[in-house]
Amino acid sequence: MEPLYQTKINCICCESAYMTSRVRPSFKKAIKSDTDFCGYYKAEVNPDYYVVRVCPVCGYASTENGLERLSDRQKQQYAEFLGYRWQTQEYGGERNLNQAMRTYKLALLSAQAVGEKDRVIAGILHHIAWLYRYEENWQEERRFLRFALQAYIRVYETEGSALNNAKLMFLIGELYRRTGEAADAVRWFSRVVNDKRIVDAAMIRASREQWQLIREEMELKRQSAPGDDAILAEVMAEQENSISTSA
């Protein structure tokens, strides 16, 4: 059985119908994943490459989590932002990493043009960071992780009560950790552990583990450069008791 199959999409921008490739569920199982949920798959197919659908006629790109319809004003905004300059391109077949990157960046531009929700934009930004991770471009990965982090924080501030707070809060902490902001990471991991409303055992355990990782990294750094990171040391001291003793 081939890992890819074709499905029909009706563009919500120009109303054209087009075909795009999807990955069969049986090929979507990751062989491993990173602590920010970036998955790694067998060599023949990476499902992350096929998340974005791109209309070959107008260029509007989106994910399944995006808007289901556009107003006339949003269509005009997209046309002025990108659509009028679009030249027909086909992304409906098999994709490599570079092609996948282009589809995500098209999705980002499309989302920004029509005013998509922050949670959709955050997911796109995070996926772009993952693609840079796959090609070991650490500088660009960190840059897009920072963009994703900012978007996730906006999601928490505006939609947090309606979402899985534990996973979102953990993810904010983890992206702070990955972008070198250990003190902020500890604060968010502590919130996951200490919020009595959170009953997600997996996210509580993951928060403890990442906090412990920061602690170990801090201790190694302290041994090599005594006196550095005074602010981080202060935050760690504040959180030490609560994280280590909370149920």
ZADO-1210 file (C-alpha; in nm, 4 decimals, padded with zeros to 6 digits):
<atoms>
<atom x="00.0000" y="00.0000" z="00.0000" code="MET" pos="1"/>
<atom x="00.1291" y="00.3434" z="-00.0942" code="GLU" pos="2"/>
<atom x="00.1700" y="00.5873" z="00.1972" code="PRO" pos="3"/>
<atom x="00.0105" y="00.8756" z="00.0054" code="LEU" pos="4"/>
<atom x="-00.3383" y="00.9116" z="-00.1344" code="TYR" pos="5"/>
<atom x="-00.5153" y="01.1970" z="-00.3112" code="GLN" pos="6"/>
<atom x="-00.8091" y="01.3921" z="-00.1740" code="THR" pos="7"/>
<atom x="-01.0194" y="01.6679" z="-00.3261" code="LYS" pos="8"/>
<atom x="-01.0185" y="02.0168" z="-00.1721" code="ILE" pos="9"/>
<atom x="-01.2452" y="02.3090" z="-00.2523" code="ASN" pos="10"/>
<atom x="-01.0524" y="02.6332" z="-00.2103" code="CYS" pos="11"/>
<atom x="-01.2316" y="02.8675" z="00.0292" code="ILE" pos="12"/>
<atom x="-01.0691" y="03.1659" z="-00.1396" code="CYS" pos="13"/>
<atom x="-01.1209" y="03.1259" z="-00.5148" code="CYS" pos="14"/>
<atom x="-01.3629" y="02.8281" z="-00.4985" code="GLU" pos="15"/>
<atom x="-01.1519" y="02.6163" z="-00.7331" code="SER" pos="16"/>
<atom x="-01.1359" y="02.2409" z="-00.6772" code="ALA" pos="17"/>
<atom x="-00.7968" y="02.0756" z="-00.6606" code="TYR" pos="18"/>
<atom x="-00.6289" y="01.7549" z="-00.5447" code="MET" pos="19"/>
<atom x="-00.3739" y="01.7270" z="-00.2673" code="THR" pos="20"/>
<atom x="-00.1827" y="01.4393" z="-00.1116" code="SER" pos="21"/>
<atom x="-00.2457" y="01.3007" z="00.2349" code="ARG" pos="22"/>
<atom x="-00.0643" y="01.0350" z="00.4372" code="VAL" pos="23"/>
<atom x="-00.2517" y="00.7185" z="00.5259" code="ARG" pos="24"/>
<atom x="-00.3093" y="00.6767" z="00.9014" code="PRO" pos="25"/>
<atom x="-00.1066" y="00.3557" z="00.9142" code="SER" pos="26"/>
<atom x="00.2037" y="00.5532" z="00.8082" code="PHE" pos="27"/>
<atom x="00.1626" y="00.8337" z="01.0634" code="LYS" pos="28"/>
<atom x="00.3120" y="00.6587" z="01.3651" code="LYS" pos="29"/>
<atom x="00.6275" y="00.8367" z="01.4792" code="ALA" pos="30"/>
<atom x="00.9310" y="00.6260" z="01.5702" code="ILE" pos="31"/>
<atom x="01.0301" y="00.8931" z="01.8244" code="LYS" pos="32"/>
<atom x="00.9391" y="01.2490" z="01.9216" code="SER" pos="33"/>
<atom x="01.1025" y="01.5473" z="02.0874" code="ASP" pos="34"/>
<atom x="00.9788" y="01.7069" z="02.4070" code="THR" pos="35"/>
<atom x="00.7949" y="01.9773" z="02.2092" code="ASP" pos="36"/>
<atom x="00.6102" y="01.7032" z="02.0154" code="PHE" pos="37"/>
<atom x="00.8177" y="01.7151" z="01.6961" code="CYS" pos="38"/>
<atom x="00.7828" y="01.3690" z="01.5428" code="GLY" pos="39"/>
<atom x="01.0319" y="01.1582" z="01.3490" code="TYR" pos="40"/>
<atom x="00.9126" y="00.9038" z="01.0966" code="TYR" pos="41"/>
<atom x="01.0422" y="00.6290" z="00.8724" code="LYS" pos="42"/>
<atom x="01.2333" y="00.7490" z="00.5705" code="ALA" pos="43"/>
<atom x="00.9638" y="00.6919" z="00.3078" code="GLU" pos="44"/>
<atom x="00.7198" y="00.9594" z="00.4261" code="VAL" pos="45"/>
<atom x="00.6899" y="01.2401" z="00.6798" code="ASN" pos="46"/>
<atom x="00.3260" y="01.3340" z="00.7559" code="PRO" pos="47"/>
<atom x="00.4355" y="01.6844" z="00.8571" code="ASP" pos="48"/>
<atom x="00.5179" y="01.7526" z="00.4918" code="TYR" pos="49"/>
<atom x="00.1515" y="01.7156" z="00.3924" code="TYR" pos="50"/>
<atom x="-00.0317" y="01.9163" z="00.6565" code="VAL" pos="51"/>
<atom x="-00.0760" y="02.2241" z="00.4348" code="VAL" pos="52"/>
<atom x="-00.3092" y="02.2326" z="00.1329" code="ARG" pos="53"/>
<atom x="-00.2152" y="02.4834" z="-00.1411" code="VAL" pos="54"/>
<atom x="-00.4571" y="02.5927" z="-00.4099" code="CYS" pos="55"/>
<atom x="-00.2645" y="02.5906" z="-00.7402" code="PRO" pos="56"/>
<atom x="-00.5002" y="02.8520" z="-00.8890" code="VAL" pos="57"/>
<atom x="-00.4827" y="03.1340" z="-00.6326" code="CYS" pos="58"/>
<atom x="-00.2113" y="03.0129" z="-00.3943" code="GLY" pos="59"/>
<atom x="-00.4253" y="03.0221" z="-00.0800" code="TYR" pos="60"/>
<atom x="-00.2735" y="02.7757" z="00.1674" code="ALA" pos="61"/>
<atom x="-00.4290" y="02.6394" z="00.4853" code="SER" pos="62"/>
<atom x="-00.4461" y="02.3492" z="00.7269" code="THR" pos="63"/>
<atom x="-00.7427" y="02.1478" z="00.8480" code="GLU" pos="64"/>
<atom x="-00.7534" y="02.3652" z="01.1588" code="ASN" pos="65"/>
<atom x="-00.7908" y="02.6837" z="00.9572" code="GLY" pos="66"/>
<atom x="-01.0966" y="02.8867" z="00.8682" code="LEU" pos="67"/>
<atom x="-01.3805" y="02.7018" z="00.6967" code="GLU" pos="68"/>
<atom x="-01.4883" y="03.0034" z="00.4929" code="ARG" pos="69"/>
<atom x="-01.3671" y="03.3505" z="00.4045" code="LEU" pos="70"/>
<atom x="-01.5627" y="03.6722" z="00.3868" code="SER" pos="71"/>
<atom x="-01.5413" y="03.8876" z="00.0751" code="ASP" pos="72"/>
<atom x="-01.3214" y="04.1261" z="00.2683" code="ARG" pos="73"/>
<atom x="-01.0812" y="03.8467" z="00.3697" code="GLN" pos="74"/>
<atom x="-01.0625" y="03.7263" z="00.0099" code="LYS" pos="75"/>
<atom x="-00.9747" y="04.0766" z="-00.1021" code="GLN" pos="76"/>
<atom x="-00.7151" y="04.1093" z="00.1740" code="GLN" pos="77"/>
<atom x="-00.5517" y="03.7873" z="00.0589" code="TYR" pos="78"/>
<atom x="-00.5629" y="03.8901" z="-00.3073" code="ALA" pos="79"/>
<atom x="-00.3926" y="04.2209" z="-00.2313" code="GLU" pos="80"/>
<atom x="-00.1369" y="04.0593" z="-00.0013" code="PHE" pos="81"/>
<atom x="-00.0365" y="03.7665" z="-00.2207" code="LEU" pos="82"/>
<atom x="-00.3027" y="03.6409" z="-00.4600" code="GLY" pos="83"/>
<atom x="-00.2573" y="03.8999" z="-00.7354" code="TYR" pos="84"/>
<atom x="00.1121" y="03.8075" z="-00.7596" code="ARG" pos="85"/>
<atom x="00.0587" y="03.4311" z="-00.7492" code="TRP" pos="86"/>
<atom x="00.1819" y="03.2245" z="-01.0427" code="GLN" pos="87"/>
<atom x="00.0359" y="02.8770" z="-01.0737" code="THR" pos="88"/>
<atom x="00.2364" y="02.6195" z="-00.8802" code="GLN" pos="89"/>
<atom x="00.1509" y="02.2594" z="-00.7999" code="GLU" pos="90"/>
<atom x="00.2051" y="02.1098" z="-00.4555" code="TYR" pos="91"/>
<atom x="-00.0457" y="01.8277" z="-00.4799" code="GLY" pos="92"/>
<atom x="00.1995" y="01.5424" z="-00.5266" code="GLY" pos="93"/>
<atom x="00.4907" y="01.4035" z="-00.3281" code="GLU" pos="94"/>
<atom x="00.6871" y="01.6662" z="-00.1348" code="ARG" pos="95"/>
<atom x="01.0432" y="01.6936" z="-00.0148" code="ASN" pos="96"/>
<atom x="01.1518" y="01.9067" z="00.2817" code="LEU" pos="97"/>
<atom x="01.2065" y="02.2217" z="00.0745" code="ASN" pos="98"/>
<atom x="00.8654" y="02.1935" z="-00.0890" code="GLN" pos="99"/>
<atom x="00.7037" y="02.1338" z="00.2492" code="ALA" pos="100"/>
<atom x="00.8774" y="02.4440" z="00.3853" code="MET" pos="101"/>
<atom x="00.7348" y="02.6527" z="00.1016" code="ARG" pos="102"/>
<atom x="00.3828" y="02.5273" z="00.1714" code="THR" pos="103"/>
<atom x="00.4083" y="02.6198" z="00.5401" code="TYR" pos="104"/>
<atom x="00.5377" y="02.9653" z="00.4590" code="LYS" pos="105"/>
<atom x="00.2544" y="03.0111" z="00.2117" code="LEU" pos="106"/>
<atom x="00.0155" y="02.9017" z="00.4873" code="ALA" pos="107"/>
<atom x="00.1723" y="03.1561" z="00.7228" code="LEU" pos="108"/>
<atom x="00.1324" y="03.4365" z="00.4710" code="LEU" pos="109"/>
<atom x="-00.2251" y="03.3304" z="00.3954" code="SER" pos="110"/>
<atom x="-00.3124" y="03.3133" z="00.7654" code="ALA" pos="111"/>
<atom x="-00.1653" y="03.6555" z="00.8341" code="GLN" pos="112"/>
<atom x="-00.3474" y="03.8051" z="00.5354" code="ALA" pos="113"/>
<atom x="-00.6934" y="03.6888" z="00.6442" code="VAL" pos="114"/>
<atom x="-00.6487" y="03.7294" z="01.0196" code="GLY" pos="115"/>
<atom x="-00.6427" y="03.3644" z="01.1273" code="GLU" pos="116"/>
<atom x="-00.6615" y="03.2746" z="01.4951" code="LYS" pos="117"/>
<atom x="-00.3384" y="03.2787" z="01.6931" code="ASP" pos="118"/>
<atom x="-00.3636" y="02.9049" z="01.7659" code="ARG" pos="119"/>
<atom x="-00.3511" y="02.8285" z="01.3925" code="VAL" pos="120"/>
<atom x="-00.0628" y="03.0688" z="01.3328" code="ILE" pos="121"/>
<atom x="00.1227" y="02.9268" z="01.6342" code="ALA" pos="122"/>
<atom x="00.0932" y="02.5748" z="01.4936" code="GLY" pos="123"/>
<atom x="00.2237" y="02.6836" z="01.1538" code="ILE" pos="124"/>
<atom x="00.5193" y="02.8657" z="01.3090" code="LEU" pos="125"/>
<atom x="00.5996" y="02.5657" z="01.5274" code="HIS" pos="126"/>
<atom x="00.5917" y="02.3313" z="01.2282" code="HIS" pos="127"/>
<atom x="00.8285" y="02.5601" z="01.0373" code="ILE" pos="128"/>
<atom x="01.0682" y="02.5399" z="01.3324" code="ALA" pos="129"/>
<atom x="01.0441" y="02.1598" z="01.3168" code="TRP" pos="130"/>
<atom x="01.1299" y="02.1602" z="00.9476" code="LEU" pos="131"/>
<atom x="01.4394" y="02.3661" z="01.0205" code="TYR" pos="132"/>
<atom x="01.5219" y="02.1151" z="01.2950" code="ARG" pos="133"/>
<atom x="01.4978" y="01.8303" z="01.0450" code="TYR" pos="134"/>
<atom x="01.7622" y="01.9993" z="00.8287" code="GLU" pos="135"/>
<atom x="01.9705" y="02.0970" z="01.1355" code="GLU" pos="136"/>
<atom x="01.9417" y="02.4699" z="01.0735" code="ASN" pos="137"/>
<atom x="01.9559" y="02.5598" z="01.4421" code="TRP" pos="138"/>
<atom x="01.9564" y="02.9373" z="01.3974" code="GLN" pos="139"/>
<atom x="01.6360" y="02.9446" z="01.1938" code="GLU" pos="140"/>
<atom x="01.4786" y="02.6794" z="01.4149" code="GLU" pos="141"/>
<atom x="01.5299" y="02.8927" z="01.7239" code="ARG" pos="142"/>
<atom x="01.4027" y="03.2029" z="01.5447" code="ARG" pos="143"/>
<atom x="01.0757" y="03.0347" z="01.4533" code="PHE" pos="144"/>
<atom x="01.0454" y="02.8738" z="01.7967" code="LEU" pos="145"/>
<atom x="01.0496" y="03.2267" z="01.9389" code="ARG" pos="146"/>
<atom x="00.7771" y="03.3331" z="01.6959" code="PHE" pos="147"/>
<atom x="00.5724" y="03.0255" z="01.7890" code="ALA" pos="148"/>
<atom x="00.6244" y="03.0930" z="02.1582" code="LEU" pos="149"/>
<atom x="00.4906" y="03.4468" z="02.1262" code="GLN" pos="150"/>
<atom x="00.1851" y="03.3149" z="01.9427" code="ALA" pos="151"/>
<atom x="00.1220" y="03.0396" z="02.1998" code="TYR" pos="152"/>
<atom x="00.1345" y="03.2974" z="02.4781" code="ILE" pos="153"/>
<atom x="-00.1310" y="03.5011" z="02.2954" code="ARG" pos="154"/>
<atom x="-00.3388" y="03.1838" z="02.2647" code="VAL" pos="155"/>
<atom x="-00.3097" y="03.1236" z="02.6386" code="TYR" pos="156"/>
<atom x="-00.4096" y="03.4806" z="02.7151" code="GLU" pos="157"/>
<atom x="-00.7134" y="03.4771" z="02.4848" code="THR" pos="158"/>
<atom x="-00.8275" y="03.1144" z="02.4583" code="GLU" pos="159"/>
<atom x="-00.6617" y="02.9342" z="02.7472" code="GLY" pos="160"/>
<atom x="-00.9801" y="02.8493" z="02.9343" code="SER" pos="161"/>
<atom x="-01.1244" y="02.6735" z="02.6301" code="ALA" pos="162"/>
<atom x="-00.8175" y="02.4630" z="02.5494" code="LEU" pos="163"/>
<atom x="-00.6084" y="02.1930" z="02.7124" code="ASN" pos="164"/>
<atom x="-00.4311" y="02.4268" z="02.9528" code="ASN" pos="165"/>
<atom x="-00.1813" y="02.1687" z="03.0746" code="ALA" pos="166"/>
<atom x="-00.0409" y="02.0887" z="02.7303" code="LYS" pos="167"/>
<atom x="-00.0393" y="02.4519" z="02.6241" code="LEU" pos="168"/>
<atom x="00.1306" y="02.5643" z="02.9463" code="MET" pos="169"/>
<atom x="00.3879" y="02.2857" z="02.9200" code="PHE" pos="170"/>
<atom x="00.4563" y="02.3777" z="02.5587" code="LEU" pos="171"/>
<atom x="00.5129" y="02.7429" z="02.6496" code="ILE" pos="172"/>
<atom x="00.7581" y="02.6325" z="02.9181" code="GLY" pos="173"/>
<atom x="00.9367" y="02.3970" z="02.6810" code="GLU" pos="174"/>
<atom x="00.9736" y="02.6601" z="02.4085" code="LEU" pos="175"/>
<atom x="01.1119" y="02.9010" z="02.6657" code="TYR" pos="176"/>
<atom x="01.3632" y="02.6297" z="02.7577" code="ARG" pos="177"/>
<atom x="01.4557" y="02.5626" z="02.3966" code="ARG" pos="178"/>
<atom x="01.5089" y="02.9316" z="02.3251" code="THR" pos="179"/>
<atom x="01.7388" y="02.9771" z="02.6229" code="GLY" pos="180"/>
<atom x="01.4976" y="03.1444" z="02.8670" code="GLU" pos="181"/>
<atom x="01.5357" y="02.8952" z="03.1515" code="ALA" pos="182"/>
<atom x="01.3909" y="03.1164" z="03.4262" code="ALA" pos="183"/>
<atom x="01.0652" y="03.1655" z="03.2332" code="ASP" pos="184"/>
<atom x="01.0591" y="02.7942" z="03.1490" code="ALA" pos="185"/>
<atom x="01.0783" y="02.7029" z="03.5181" code="VAL" pos="186"/>
<atom x="00.7923" y="02.9386" z="03.6004" code="ARG" pos="187"/>
<atom x="00.5648" y="02.7747" z="03.3445" code="TRP" pos="188"/>
<atom x="00.6588" y="02.4193" z="03.4416" code="PHE" pos="189"/>
<atom x="00.5882" y="02.5136" z="03.8027" code="SER" pos="190"/>
<atom x="00.2438" y="02.6408" z="03.7077" code="ARG" pos="191"/>
<atom x="00.1581" y="02.3070" z="03.5485" code="VAL" pos="192"/>
<atom x="00.2672" y="02.1159" z="03.8583" code="VAL" pos="193"/>
<atom x="00.1018" y="02.3443" z="04.1122" code="ASN" pos="194"/>
<atom x="-00.2310" y="02.4258" z="03.9461" code="ASP" pos="195"/>
<atom x="-00.4758" y="02.2002" z="04.1323" code="LYS" pos="196"/>
<atom x="-00.7204" y="02.2180" z="03.8433" code="ARG" pos="197"/>
<atom x="-00.4748" y="02.0327" z="03.6196" code="ILE" pos="198"/>
<atom x="-00.5165" y="01.6539" z="03.6324" code="VAL" pos="199"/>
<atom x="-00.3162" y="01.5692" z="03.3192" code="ASP" pos="200"/>
<atom x="-00.0633" y="01.3314" z="03.4747" code="ALA" pos="201"/>
<atom x="00.1483" y="01.3110" z="03.1576" code="ALA" pos="202"/>
<atom x="00.1957" y="01.6885" z="03.1387" code="MET" pos="203"/>
<atom x="00.2635" y="01.7145" z="03.5121" code="ILE" pos="204"/>
<atom x="00.5286" y="01.4418" z="03.4827" code="ARG" pos="205"/>
<atom x="00.6803" y="01.6039" z="03.1729" code="ALA" pos="206"/>
<atom x="00.6960" y="01.9403" z="03.3503" code="SER" pos="207"/>
<atom x="00.8794" y="01.7834" z="03.6441" code="ARG" pos="208"/>
<atom x="01.1237" y="01.6122" z="03.4089" code="GLU" pos="209"/>
<atom x="01.2019" y="01.9294" z="03.2156" code="GLN" pos="210"/>
<atom x="01.2418" y="02.1288" z="03.5344" code="TRP" pos="211"/>
<atom x="01.4891" y="01.8655" z="03.6576" code="GLN" pos="212"/>
<atom x="01.6748" y="01.8870" z="03.3259" code="LEU" pos="213"/>
<atom x="01.7103" y="02.2639" z="03.3688" code="ILE" pos="214"/>
<atom x="01.8332" y="02.2091" z="03.7228" code="ARG" pos="215"/>
<atom x="02.1012" y="01.9671" z="03.6049" code="GLU" pos="216"/>
<atom x="02.2090" y="02.1991" z="03.3226" code="GLU" pos="217"/>
<atom x="02.2244" y="02.4885" z="03.5670" code="MET" pos="218"/>
<atom x="02.4431" y="02.2901" z="03.8057" code="GLU" pos="219"/>
<atom x="02.6877" y="02.2026" z="03.5274" code="LEU" pos="220"/>
<atom x="02.7030" y="02.5646" z="03.4192" code="LYS" pos="221"/>
<atom x="02.7538" y="02.6809" z="03.7767" code="ARG" pos="222"/>
<atom x="03.0503" y="02.4455" z="03.8128" code="GLN" pos="223"/>
<atom x="03.2132" y="02.5800" z="03.4969" code="SER" pos="224"/>
<atom x="03.1275" y="02.9481" z="03.5575" code="ALA" pos="225"/>
<atom x="03.0557" y="03.0194" z="03.9260" code="PRO" pos="226"/>
<atom x="02.8448" y="03.3262" z="03.9919" code="GLY" pos="227"/>
<atom x="02.6637" y="03.3364" z="03.6570" code="ASP" pos="228"/>
<atom x="02.2838" y="03.3213" z="03.6139" code="ASP" pos="229"/>
<atom x="02.1931" y="03.4774" z="03.9469" code="ALA" pos="230"/>
<atom x="01.8374" y="03.5467" z="03.8334" code="ILE" pos="231"/>
<atom x="01.7872" y="03.1861" z="03.7252" code="LEU" pos="232"/>
<atom x="01.9268" y="03.0645" z="04.0570" code="ALA" pos="233"/>
<atom x="01.6784" y="03.2847" z="04.2397" code="GLU" pos="234"/>
<atom x="01.3851" y="03.1528" z="04.0363" code="VAL" pos="235"/>
<atom x="01.4970" y="02.7941" z="04.0862" code="MET" pos="236"/>
<atom x="01.5144" y="02.8511" z="04.4605" code="ALA" pos="237"/>
<atom x="01.1621" y="02.9954" z="04.4616" code="GLU" pos="238"/>
<atom x="01.0227" y="02.6966" z="04.2717" code="GLN" pos="239"/>
<atom x="01.2297" y="02.4220" z="04.4341" code="GLU" pos="240"/>
<atom x="00.9952" y="02.3405" z="04.7161" code="ASN" pos="241"/>
<atom x="00.6700" y="02.3685" z="04.5223" code="SER" pos="242"/>
<atom x="00.7751" y="02.1483" z="04.2294" code="ILE" pos="243"/>
<atom x="00.9477" y="01.8848" z="04.4380" code="SER" pos="244"/>
<atom x="00.6664" y="01.8481" z="04.6915" code="THR" pos="245"/>
<atom x="00.3441" y="01.9094" z="04.4948" code="SER" pos="246"/>
<atom x="00.1196" y="01.6120" z="04.4394" code="ALA" pos="247"/>
</atoms>
